[in-house]
Amino acid sequence: MHWICVTRRIIDFIMDDTRNLEEKLAYYQKENEELKLRVEELSDFFENASMPLHWVDAQGIIIWANQAELDALGYSKQEYIGFPIGNFHADQHVIEDILNRLVNNETLYDYTARLKCKDGSIKHVLINSNVMRKDGKFMHTRCFTRDITGKVQEEQRKNDFVTMVSHELKTPLTVINSYVQILINKAKKDADNSSGQLLTRIEAQTKKMIAMVQDFLTPARIEGGKIELRKEAFVLDTLINETAQYAKLLTSKHSINLIADESISVEADRDKIGQILINLLTNAIKYSPKGGAITIGYEKHDEKVRVFVSDQGIGIDKSHHKRLFERFFRVNNELKEVSGFGIGLYLVSEILRLHGSRINLQSEANVGSTFYFDLETLN
């Protein structure tokens, strides 16, 4: 009897254990099915997402791309996956910069690039990307691309229109200005002061309109790749002194101060650097309606020279700093009478970009502003 009871207990124990194992097995099977479903859904999400996606390994080889990426560029998997990503970029320096940034663990946001399609056309895209790492090792990039070709083409059409209109306006304005100068000279000979004063005002406004037209033309030329720098060695303090003297003619309410401790030579496009300085000084005057000191100068900064223009004007709120150098962007403030189209600082930014430099800003509302940029020195 004793052995029978023991045997039954063992059988009951085994049966209970078996039931527990069956329940656990059923649970894990269910979990596995749900996990498999999630993996399938996630895989389907990436494979069939409407946004083009791809992965690139540490050697710059494409190791995966979804269907949207293939469809956007017109390649099959066999023609795309397994090949260097550089094969599909129109600008090699761009993809080199992208890969270098990613290797250095940067995250890219809306990085502009041009991709080559199978049919030979070019797509303009914005790239957002970062790197997946395991134990610090570069596994692959996670790259999303967004097609902005239509937007770029529309912007180009606008630029072409602005350029055409500007060209059409520039010629008659130049002719008008020439006639006005003839009439001014005649008024001087005839000692007709009244007519001379009126004609001088007409001449000033005509020159202002010509300058505005030129402001429209230059950014369009820059964006069309039609601007070439004419770099030359020149003495920076001479140019800054010339610009400061010009600025003094524009205002009677401001003192234009010059800071130039030592003579420094740089290699750059002298005319365009002068254009930048005039633009910054003009802005400083416009946005300092109560007058005050405006300072233009430079200082040695490591192996470079830092050029700056400071004012004591209304300043710029920090919330506007990032957009300030966008084309046509203007800060809404109480100075409604200040004219402009939001082109000047954009032009400054683009000219400096061509020089391998950039415009920087320190400013606070109601305190004043300092704009500055760096140039390579020859000293």
BAKEKE-441037 format. One record per residue (C-alpha): x, z, y. Coordinates in steps of 0.5 Angstrom, whole numbers, plus 2048, in hexadecimal, padded with zeros to 3 digits. Layout:
<pts>
<pt px="X" pz="Z" py="Y"/>
...
</pts>
This chain:
<pts>
<pt px="800" pz="800" py="800"/>
<pt px="806" pz="802" py="805"/>
<pt px="809" pz="7FB" py="804"/>
<pt px="802" pz="7F8" py="805"/>
<pt px="801" pz="7FB" py="80C"/>
<pt px="808" pz="7FA" py="80E"/>
<pt px="808" pz="7F2" py="80C"/>
<pt px="801" pz="7F2" py="810"/>
<pt px="804" pz="7F5" py="816"/>
<pt px="80A" pz="7F0" py="815"/>
<pt px="805" pz="7EA" py="815"/>
<pt px="801" pz="7ED" py="81B"/>
<pt px="807" pz="7ED" py="81F"/>
<pt px="80A" pz="7E6" py="81D"/>
<pt px="803" pz="7E4" py="81F"/>
<pt px="803" pz="7E7" py="825"/>
<pt px="80A" pz="7E5" py="827"/>
<pt px="807" pz="7DE" py="825"/>
<pt px="801" pz="7DE" py="829"/>
<pt px="806" pz="7E0" py="82F"/>
<pt px="80B" pz="7DB" py="82E"/>
<pt px="805" pz="7D6" py="82E"/>
<pt px="802" pz="7D8" py="834"/>
<pt px="809" pz="7D8" py="837"/>
<pt px="80A" pz="7D1" py="835"/>
<pt px="803" pz="7CF" py="837"/>
<pt px="805" pz="7D2" py="83E"/>
<pt px="80C" pz="7CF" py="83E"/>
<pt px="809" pz="7C8" py="83C"/>
<pt px="804" pz="7C9" py="842"/>
<pt px="809" pz="7CA" py="847"/>
<pt px="80D" pz="7C5" py="844"/>
<pt px="808" pz="7C0" py="845"/>
<pt px="806" pz="7C2" py="84C"/>
<pt px="80E" pz="7C2" py="84E"/>
<pt px="80E" pz="7BB" py="84B"/>
<pt px="808" pz="7B9" py="84F"/>
<pt px="80B" pz="7BC" py="855"/>
<pt px="812" pz="7B8" py="854"/>
<pt px="80E" pz="7B1" py="853"/>
<pt px="80A" pz="7B3" py="859"/>
<pt px="810" pz="7B4" py="85D"/>
<pt px="814" pz="7AE" py="85A"/>
<pt px="80E" pz="7AA" py="85B"/>
<pt px="80E" pz="7AC" py="863"/>
<pt px="815" pz="7AA" py="864"/>
<pt px="815" pz="7A4" py="860"/>
<pt px="80E" pz="7A1" py="863"/>
<pt px="80F" pz="7A5" py="86A"/>
<pt px="80D" pz="7A0" py="870"/>
<pt px="814" pz="7A2" py="873"/>
<pt px="81A" pz="79F" py="871"/>
<pt px="81F" pz="7A4" py="86D"/>
<pt px="825" pz="7A3" py="86A"/>
<pt px="82B" pz="7A8" py="867"/>
<pt px="833" pz="7A6" py="868"/>
<pt px="838" pz="7AA" py="865"/>
<pt px="83F" pz="7AC" py="867"/>
<pt px="842" pz="7A5" py="867"/>
<pt px="83D" pz="7A2" py="86B"/>
<pt px="839" pz="79F" py="865"/>
<pt px="832" pz="79E" py="864"/>
<pt px="82F" pz="7A2" py="85E"/>
<pt px="828" pz="7A2" py="85F"/>
<pt px="823" pz="79F" py="864"/>
<pt px="81B" pz="79F" py="864"/>
<pt px="817" pz="799" py="864"/>
<pt px="815" pz="799" py="86B"/>
<pt px="81D" pz="798" py="86D"/>
<pt px="81D" pz="792" py="868"/>
<pt px="817" pz="78F" py="86B"/>
<pt px="819" pz="790" py="872"/>
<pt px="820" pz="78D" py="871"/>
<pt px="81E" pz="788" py="86C"/>
<pt px="822" pz="78A" py="866"/>
<pt px="821" pz="78B" py="85F"/>
<pt px="824" pz="791" py="85C"/>
<pt px="829" pz="78D" py="858"/>
<pt px="82C" pz="78A" py="85F"/>
<pt px="82C" pz="791" py="863"/>
<pt px="82D" pz="797" py="85E"/>
<pt px="834" pz="798" py="85C"/>
<pt px="837" pz="794" py="863"/>
<pt px="83A" pz="797" py="869"/>
<pt px="836" pz="799" py="86E"/>
<pt px="83A" pz="796" py="873"/>
<pt px="838" pz="78F" py="870"/>
<pt px="831" pz="790" py="873"/>
<pt px="833" pz="792" py="87A"/>
<pt px="834" pz="78D" py="880"/>
<pt px="839" pz="791" py="883"/>
<pt px="83F" pz="794" py="87F"/>
<pt px="841" pz="799" py="884"/>
<pt px="83A" pz="79C" py="884"/>
<pt px="83A" pz="79D" py="87D"/>
<pt px="841" pz="7A0" py="87D"/>
<pt px="83F" pz="7A5" py="882"/>
<pt px="839" pz="7A7" py="87E"/>
<pt px="83C" pz="7A8" py="878"/>
<pt px="842" pz="7AC" py="87C"/>
<pt px="83D" pz="7B0" py="87F"/>
<pt px="839" pz="7B2" py="878"/>
<pt px="840" pz="7B3" py="875"/>
<pt px="841" pz="7B8" py="87A"/>
<pt px="83A" pz="7BC" py="879"/>
<pt px="836" pz="7B9" py="87F"/>
<pt px="82F" pz="7B8" py="87F"/>
<pt px="82D" pz="7B1" py="882"/>
<pt px="827" pz="7B1" py="886"/>
<pt px="824" pz="7AA" py="888"/>
<pt px="82B" pz="7A7" py="888"/>
<pt px="82A" pz="79F" py="88A"/>
<pt px="82D" pz="79A" py="885"/>
<pt px="82C" pz="793" py="883"/>
<pt px="82B" pz="791" py="87C"/>
<pt px="82B" pz="78A" py="879"/>
<pt px="826" pz="787" py="875"/>
<pt px="826" pz="782" py="86F"/>
<pt px="823" pz="77D" py="873"/>
<pt px="829" pz="77D" py="879"/>
<pt px="824" pz="781" py="87E"/>
<pt px="826" pz="787" py="881"/>
<pt px="822" pz="78E" py="881"/>
<pt px="823" pz="793" py="886"/>
<pt px="822" pz="79A" py="883"/>
<pt px="822" pz="7A1" py="885"/>
<pt px="826" pz="7A5" py="880"/>
<pt px="825" pz="7AD" py="87E"/>
<pt px="82A" pz="7AF" py="879"/>
<pt px="82E" pz="7B5" py="876"/>
<pt px="831" pz="7B7" py="86F"/>
<pt px="82F" pz="7BA" py="869"/>
<pt px="835" pz="7BF" py="867"/>
<pt px="836" pz="7C3" py="860"/>
<pt px="83B" pz="7C8" py="861"/>
<pt px="83E" pz="7C5" py="867"/>
<pt px="83F" pz="7BE" py="864"/>
<pt px="83C" pz="7B8" py="867"/>
<pt px="837" pz="7B5" py="862"/>
<pt px="833" pz="7B0" py="866"/>
<pt px="830" pz="7AF" py="86D"/>
<pt px="828" pz="7B0" py="86E"/>
<pt px="827" pz="7AA" py="873"/>
<pt px="820" pz="7A8" py="876"/>
<pt px="820" pz="7A1" py="87A"/>
<pt px="81A" pz="79F" py="87F"/>
<pt px="819" pz="798" py="881"/>
<pt px="819" pz="798" py="889"/>
<pt px="81B" pz="790" py="889"/>
<pt px="814" pz="78F" py="88C"/>
<pt px="815" pz="794" py="892"/>
<pt px="81C" pz="791" py="893"/>
<pt px="81A" pz="78A" py="894"/>
<pt px="814" pz="78C" py="898"/>
<pt px="819" pz="790" py="89D"/>
<pt px="81E" pz="78A" py="89D"/>
<pt px="818" pz="786" py="89F"/>
<pt px="817" pz="78B" py="8A5"/>
<pt px="81E" pz="78A" py="8A6"/>
<pt px="81E" pz="783" py="8A7"/>
<pt px="818" pz="783" py="8AB"/>
<pt px="81B" pz="788" py="8B0"/>
<pt px="822" pz="784" py="8B0"/>
<pt px="81E" pz="77E" py="8B1"/>
<pt px="81A" pz="781" py="8B7"/>
<pt px="820" pz="784" py="8BA"/>
<pt px="824" pz="77D" py="8BA"/>
<pt px="81E" pz="77A" py="8BD"/>
<pt px="81E" pz="780" py="8C3"/>
<pt px="825" pz="780" py="8C4"/>
<pt px="826" pz="779" py="8C7"/>
<pt px="821" pz="779" py="8CC"/>
<pt px="823" pz="780" py="8CE"/>
<pt px="82A" pz="77E" py="8CF"/>
<pt px="828" pz="778" py="8D3"/>
<pt px="824" pz="77D" py="8D7"/>
<pt px="829" pz="781" py="8D8"/>
<pt px="82E" pz="77C" py="8DB"/>
<pt px="829" pz="779" py="8E0"/>
<pt px="828" pz="780" py="8E2"/>
<pt px="82F" pz="781" py="8E3"/>
<pt px="82F" pz="77B" py="8E7"/>
<pt px="82A" pz="77D" py="8EC"/>
<pt px="82D" pz="784" py="8ED"/>
<pt px="834" pz="780" py="8EF"/>
<pt px="82F" pz="77C" py="8F4"/>
<pt px="82C" pz="782" py="8F6"/>
<pt px="833" pz="786" py="8F8"/>
<pt px="835" pz="77F" py="8FC"/>
<pt px="82F" pz="77F" py="900"/>
<pt px="82F" pz="787" py="901"/>
<pt px="828" pz="788" py="8FE"/>
<pt px="829" pz="78F" py="8FC"/>
<pt px="821" pz="790" py="8FA"/>
<pt px="821" pz="78A" py="8F5"/>
<pt px="828" pz="78C" py="8F2"/>
<pt px="826" pz="793" py="8F0"/>
<pt px="820" pz="790" py="8ED"/>
<pt px="824" pz="78A" py="8E9"/>
<pt px="829" pz="790" py="8E7"/>
<pt px="823" pz="794" py="8E4"/>
<pt px="820" pz="78D" py="8E1"/>
<pt px="828" pz="78C" py="8DE"/>
<pt px="828" pz="793" py="8DB"/>
<pt px="821" pz="793" py="8D8"/>
<pt px="823" pz="78C" py="8D5"/>
<pt px="82A" pz="78F" py="8D2"/>
<pt px="826" pz="794" py="8CF"/>
<pt px="822" pz="78F" py="8CB"/>
<pt px="828" pz="78B" py="8C9"/>
<pt px="82B" pz="792" py="8C6"/>
<pt px="824" pz="793" py="8C3"/>
<pt px="824" pz="78C" py="8C0"/>
<pt px="82B" pz="78D" py="8BE"/>
<pt px="829" pz="794" py="8BA"/>
<pt px="824" pz="790" py="8B6"/>
<pt px="829" pz="78B" py="8B4"/>
<pt px="82F" pz="78F" py="8B2"/>
<pt px="82C" pz="793" py="8AC"/>
<pt px="828" pz="78D" py="8AA"/>
<pt px="82F" pz="78A" py="8A9"/>
<pt px="832" pz="790" py="8A6"/>
<pt px="82D" pz="790" py="8A1"/>
<pt px="82E" pz="789" py="8A0"/>
<pt px="835" pz="78A" py="89F"/>
<pt px="837" pz="785" py="8A5"/>
<pt px="83B" pz="78B" py="8A8"/>
<pt px="842" pz="78A" py="8A8"/>
<pt px="847" pz="790" py="8AA"/>
<pt px="84D" pz="78D" py="8AE"/>
<pt px="851" pz="793" py="8AD"/>
<pt px="857" pz="794" py="8B2"/>
<pt px="85C" pz="79A" py="8B4"/>
<pt px="85A" pz="79D" py="8BA"/>
<pt px="85B" pz="7A3" py="8BE"/>
<pt px="855" pz="7A7" py="8BE"/>
<pt px="856" pz="7AC" py="8C4"/>
<pt px="856" pz="7A5" py="8C8"/>
<pt px="84F" pz="7A3" py="8C5"/>
<pt px="84C" pz="7AA" py="8C6"/>
<pt px="84E" pz="7AA" py="8CD"/>
<pt px="84B" pz="7A3" py="8CF"/>
<pt px="845" pz="7A5" py="8CB"/>
<pt px="844" pz="7AC" py="8CF"/>
<pt px="845" pz="7A8" py="8D6"/>
<pt px="840" pz="7A3" py="8D4"/>
<pt px="83B" pz="7A9" py="8D2"/>
<pt px="83C" pz="7AC" py="8D9"/>
<pt px="839" pz="7A6" py="8DC"/>
<pt px="833" pz="7A7" py="8D8"/>
<pt px="831" pz="7AE" py="8DB"/>
<pt px="832" pz="7B3" py="8E1"/>
<pt px="82F" pz="7B9" py="8DE"/>
<pt px="834" pz="7BA" py="8D8"/>
<pt px="83C" pz="7BB" py="8D8"/>
<pt px="83F" pz="7B7" py="8D3"/>
<pt px="845" pz="7BB" py="8D1"/>
<pt px="84B" pz="7B8" py="8CD"/>
<pt px="84F" pz="7BC" py="8C7"/>
<pt px="855" pz="7B8" py="8C5"/>
<pt px="85B" pz="7BC" py="8C4"/>
<pt px="860" pz="7B7" py="8C1"/>
<pt px="860" pz="7B0" py="8C0"/>
<pt px="85E" pz="7AE" py="8BA"/>
<pt px="85E" pz="7A6" py="8B7"/>
<pt px="859" pz="7A4" py="8B2"/>
<pt px="857" pz="79E" py="8AE"/>
<pt px="850" pz="79C" py="8AF"/>
<pt px="84B" pz="797" py="8B2"/>
<pt px="84D" pz="799" py="8B9"/>
<pt px="846" pz="795" py="8BC"/>
<pt px="842" pz="798" py="8B7"/>
<pt px="845" pz="79F" py="8B8"/>
<pt px="844" pz="79F" py="8BF"/>
<pt px="83C" pz="79D" py="8BE"/>
<pt px="83C" pz="7A3" py="8BA"/>
<pt px="83E" pz="7A7" py="8BF"/>
<pt px="83A" pz="7A4" py="8C5"/>
<pt px="834" pz="7A5" py="8C0"/>
<pt px="835" pz="7AC" py="8BF"/>
<pt px="837" pz="7AE" py="8C6"/>
<pt px="830" pz="7AA" py="8C8"/>
<pt px="82C" pz="7AE" py="8C4"/>
<pt px="830" pz="7B4" py="8C6"/>
<pt px="82E" pz="7B3" py="8CD"/>
<pt px="826" pz="7B1" py="8CB"/>
<pt px="825" pz="7B7" py="8C7"/>
<pt px="828" pz="7BC" py="8CD"/>
<pt px="823" pz="7BB" py="8D2"/>
<pt px="825" pz="7C1" py="8D6"/>
<pt px="82C" pz="7BF" py="8D6"/>
<pt px="832" pz="7C3" py="8D4"/>
<pt px="839" pz="7C1" py="8D1"/>
<pt px="83A" pz="7BC" py="8CC"/>
<pt px="841" pz="7BC" py="8C9"/>
<pt px="844" pz="7B6" py="8C5"/>
<pt px="84B" pz="7B7" py="8C2"/>
<pt px="84E" pz="7B8" py="8BB"/>
<pt px="853" pz="7BC" py="8B7"/>
<pt px="858" pz="7BC" py="8B1"/>
<pt px="854" pz="7BD" py="8AB"/>
<pt px="859" pz="7BD" py="8A5"/>
<pt px="85B" pz="7B6" py="8A4"/>
<pt px="856" pz="7B4" py="8A8"/>
<pt px="853" pz="7B4" py="8B0"/>
<pt px="84C" pz="7B7" py="8B1"/>
<pt px="849" pz="7B3" py="8B7"/>
<pt px="843" pz="7B7" py="8BA"/>
<pt px="83D" pz="7B7" py="8BF"/>
<pt px="83A" pz="7BD" py="8C1"/>
<pt px="834" pz="7BF" py="8C6"/>
<pt px="830" pz="7C5" py="8C8"/>
<pt px="829" pz="7C1" py="8C8"/>
<pt px="823" pz="7C3" py="8C4"/>
<pt px="826" pz="7C2" py="8BD"/>
<pt px="823" pz="7C0" py="8B6"/>
<pt px="820" pz="7C5" py="8B2"/>
<pt px="823" pz="7C5" py="8AB"/>
<pt px="81D" pz="7C2" py="8A7"/>
<pt px="81E" pz="7BC" py="8AA"/>
<pt px="826" pz="7BB" py="8A9"/>
<pt px="825" pz="7B7" py="8A2"/>
<pt px="821" pz="7B2" py="8A5"/>
<pt px="824" pz="7B1" py="8AC"/>
<pt px="829" pz="7AB" py="8AA"/>
<pt px="823" pz="7A7" py="8A7"/>
<pt px="821" pz="7A1" py="8AA"/>
<pt px="81B" pz="7A1" py="8AF"/>
<pt px="81B" pz="7A9" py="8AE"/>
<pt px="81A" pz="7AD" py="8B4"/>
<pt px="819" pz="7B4" py="8B5"/>
<pt px="812" pz="7B6" py="8B8"/>
<pt px="814" pz="7BB" py="8BE"/>
<pt px="811" pz="7BC" py="8C5"/>
<pt px="816" pz="7B7" py="8C8"/>
<pt px="810" pz="7B1" py="8C8"/>
<pt px="813" pz="7AD" py="8CD"/>
<pt px="81A" pz="7AC" py="8CA"/>
<pt px="81A" pz="7A5" py="8C7"/>
<pt px="81D" pz="7A2" py="8C1"/>
<pt px="81B" pz="7A0" py="8BA"/>
<pt px="81F" pz="7A4" py="8B5"/>
<pt px="825" pz="79F" py="8B4"/>
<pt px="82B" pz="7A2" py="8B8"/>
<pt px="82C" pz="7A7" py="8B3"/>
<pt px="82B" pz="7A3" py="8AD"/>
<pt px="830" pz="79E" py="8B0"/>
<pt px="835" pz="7A3" py="8B1"/>
<pt px="834" pz="7A6" py="8AA"/>
<pt px="835" pz="79E" py="8A7"/>
<pt px="83B" pz="79D" py="8AB"/>
<pt px="83E" pz="7A3" py="8A9"/>
<pt px="83C" pz="7A1" py="8A2"/>
<pt px="840" pz="79B" py="8A2"/>
<pt px="846" pz="79F" py="8A5"/>
<pt px="846" pz="7A3" py="89F"/>
<pt px="844" pz="7A9" py="8A3"/>
<pt px="83D" pz="7AD" py="8A5"/>
<pt px="839" pz="7B0" py="8AB"/>
<pt px="838" pz="7B7" py="8AA"/>
<pt px="834" pz="7BC" py="8AE"/>
<pt px="834" pz="7C3" py="8B1"/>
<pt px="82E" pz="7C5" py="8B5"/>
<pt px="828" pz="7CA" py="8B6"/>
<pt px="822" pz="7C9" py="8BA"/>
<pt px="823" pz="7CB" py="8C1"/>
<pt px="82A" pz="7CC" py="8C0"/>
<pt px="82D" pz="7C5" py="8C0"/>
<pt px="831" pz="7C0" py="8BC"/>
<pt px="837" pz="7BE" py="8B9"/>
<pt px="838" pz="7B8" py="8B6"/>
<pt px="83F" pz="7B6" py="8B2"/>
<pt px="843" pz="7B2" py="8AE"/>
<pt px="84A" pz="7B1" py="8AB"/>
<pt px="84F" pz="7AB" py="8AB"/>
<pt px="855" pz="7AA" py="8A7"/>
<pt px="85B" pz="7AB" py="8AC"/>
<pt px="862" pz="7A7" py="8AD"/>
<pt px="866" pz="7AC" py="8AF"/>
</pts>
